[in-house]
Amino acid sequence: MSKLSNVISIIAVFAFLSIVASCKSDFTREAIARQLELYPESRVQDIYKYFCQDNLGPGHMIANYEGAKYYLEAELQEYRQDLEAGLYERPAMRYMPVGDNGNYIRVDLSVVLDSIVDPDTLLNAFVRSANEGITLSEERWNDKWGEISDIIRRYYSDIPDASADLVKIDSLMAGGHFIFHHSKEYEDAYHPHYRIVSRDIFIDEIQDKL
């Protein structure tokens, strides 16, 4: 192969890689835009959680099934009381995929309160998703979040406190902390009550009920 052909081949490879990177960036931007459109009170912390759940799932192994059942029952009771008191309404969306890959689905607990999904079915799906879900190494998740945070800085810097929150998250991640709660602003606006279920389990066992 001639030197010119080699040069052309190398250029073609770099062009292809550039297109792939651009496509990935577009998917990420679309996912962030979707989150902000559905939940405009989201902060960077909520966007982090959105992508973290997509890549790390529920975020921890669940060794104590009875403990998970206790927390689900307690949250269902709290949710039921708040709805009956008229503090807020059921969400329009009962479930939604997270992140740019949709590896996991957030299933709102109202599907249990309304007897659409049996509580044991959702609990079992959640526990299995947590214990059998995909995991990324800290290094890979750091790289992924670095790409996401660059997009936030470039295109979504108008999110309130974005710069400060990005610095805080980077600091926490450097200290080995990767699982965060929703922001207070998100909690106050949307009162999230859900469980994370892997996409395959959701499709096989829950989606047809909704």
N, C-alpha and C positions, 0 to 999 in steps of 0.2 A: 504494500500500500504506500502511495506517495506521501510526502510530508503534507502536501495540500489536503489530501484526503484525510489524513490524521487530524489536521486542524479543523476541518469541516465536521468530522465525527465528534471531536471534543466540544465544539460549539453547539452541536445538536444536542449532546448530552446535557450541557449546562442549560440550554434553552428548555429542554424537557423538565429538568429539575426545578427550574424557575417557575414553569407553568404549574407543576405539582404543588410547589410551596404557595403559589398564589391561590390555587384552588382551596388548599387547606385554610389559608387566611380568610378567604371569602366565607367558607363554612363557619368559621369561628365568629366572624363579624355578624353573620346572619343569626347565629345562635344568641349572641349578646343583644342584638337588636330585638329579637323575639322576646327575650327575657324582659327587656325594658319596656316593650310595648304592652306586654301582659301585666307587668308589675312595675309601673313607673316609679314607685317609691324605692326600688331596689338600690342598694349601695354596692360598692365594689365587693364587700364581704359576701353579699348574696350571689353575685356573679361568680366569685370564687367557689362558693358552695355548689352552685349549679354545675360547674365543670368538674369539681372534685368528686361529686357523686357519680358523674358519668364515668369517671376513670377509676375511682376507688370503691364505688358502691356505697353501701351504708357506712363503711369506714372502719368497722371493727367486727371481730368474730363474736358470736353470741353463744357462749357456753351454757348459760342458764336459761333454758326455755321457759321455765316457770316465772323467772324474773321478767323476761320480755313480755309474757302474758299479763303479768301484774301491771306493768307500765302501760300496756295497751288498754287494759280495762279502765285504769285510772284516767287516761287521756280521753277515752271515749265518754266517760262520765262527765268530765269537765266540758268537753265539746258539746254534749247534749244539754247541759245546764246553761251554757252560754247561748246556744241557739234558742232554747225555750225562753230565756230572759230577753231575747231580742237584741243582744249585744252586737250581733252581726248575722249575716245570712250564709247559707251554703254557697260555695264557689260555683261559678258557671261551668268551670272545667273540673271534672271529677278526677281526671288523670292527665299527666303530661310527661313526655320524655325530657330528660335533662341533657344539657351540654350539646356538643356538635355531633356526637355519634349516637346518642340515644341508647346507650347500653343499659340504662336503668330507667324505670318509670316511677314517678311520684303518684301514689294512689291516695286520694283524699279519704279520710276516715268517715266522711258522710256516707260512703257506699255501704259501710257497716251499719251505721245508725239507721239508714233507710232500708235495711234488710235486703240489699242488693247482693252483697257479698257476705258470706258467713265469716264471723270474726276469726274462727280457727283456720279457715282457708287463707285469709290475709296474713295472719300471724305465721303460719307455716311457710308461706311464700316468702315473707320478709326474712325469717330466720335462715332459710335455705339460701336465699340471695346473699345474705351477709356472710355465711360460712363457706359458700361455694363460689363466690363472685370473683371477678378478675381483680388482680392487684398489679400495681405498677411499682417499680423500685422508687425510692426517694429521688434518685437522680433523674429518672425519666419524668416523674411528676414535676420536679423542679424545672426541667426543660420545657415541659408543656405549659406550665403556668407562666414561665418567662415569656413565651410567645403570646399568651393571652394578655398578660399585663402590658406588653408592648403595644398591642392593638388598642387596649383601653387608653393608654397614654396618648396614642395618636389620634383616635377617633371619638373617644368618649370621656374626654377630660372634664366635660361639663357635669358629670355625675357629682353630686355634692360630696366634698371631702375626698375626692378620688386620689389625689396625690398623697395625702396623709395616710389614707387607708392602704394604698399600695406599699408604702414604706413599712407600715405596721405589719402587714401580712408577710412581707419579705423577711422581716426581723423574726417573726414567730416561726416561719418555716426554717430559717437558719438554725433555730433552737430545737428543731425536731417536732414542732407542732403543726399538724396538717388538717385537723378536723375542727371546724368552727361552727358556732351557732349562726342563725340568721341575725341580721342587724336589728336593733330596736325599732328602727323606722319600718322595716319590713314586717316585723312581728305586730306592731301597732296597726299597720294598714291592712294586713291580710290574714292575720291569725292562723298561721299554717298548722294544720293537723294532718299529717300524712305518714305513710310508710314507703320505703324504697323497695322496689321489686325488680329483679332482673328482667330484661326484655323478653327472653325466651319463656320464662315462667309466667310472666304476665300474659303473653299471647296464648300460651297453652291452657292456662287455668283460670284466668280472670277476665280477659277482654270480652269474651262472649256474653258475660253476665251484665255488662255495662251498656 
